[in-house]
Amino acid sequence: MAKAIHTRDAIIAAGQKLEMDNPGSNIEPWEIYKSLGSVGKFARFEDIWKSHQESRERQPSGEREELPSDIDENLNVGLETLGTTIRQLFATYSAGLMADHVRQMQLAQKHHMDDVTKLRSQVEFWMETAFEAKEELAAASCPQNPKPSTKARSSQTARMKSTKTRRAASRKSDAKLSPETQTCTVLTARQKLT
């Protein structure tokens, strides 16, 4: 196997030098290849540089740069103030949402009670209308002036002369009336009163 013109470390060092010269830019393998004189196999440069970048991404930087104490304190105070402000904004927003919800519920209850009141009045109206229609139907179905029966009175009825016996006979005939006729009699009596 032939000896490589540029070592792995030399390729990585050239890439890091390019990163230092151009901070924030993404260095491509062809830039490293060009900086080392375009000598060697490009595919090798590409493999080495991509594996180096993947290893850097997998290993997070364990070094933490310490800030000066006054900046660190000011930063902590700012973060606390920011956290307090965000909590207050959220509490205000949440309270506003709750108040809106309560108003909407009260409005819905008011509309519901209005609807219930309207429906109750409609039910009462229709109940009265139905009762009146029932009375009118009963009044229309019963005869206005009941005709006296044309049957010949029995000899026993004709003989009744005393008032007591006549009253007893009228009570018996009322008891023989059907319930419909009795209802008609009551309705007719009501109509005469009004």
Secondary structure, 3 states (H helix, E strand, C coil): CCCCCCCHHHHHHHHHHHHHHCCCCCCCHHHHHHHCCCCCCHHHHHHHHHHHHHHHHHCCCCCCCCCCHHHHHHHHHHHHHHHHHHHHHHHHHHHHHHHHHHHHHHHHHHHHHHHHHHHHHHHHHHHHHHHHHHHHHHHHHCCCCCCCCCCCCCHHHHHCCCHHHHHHHHHHHHHCCCHHHHHHHHHHHHHHHC
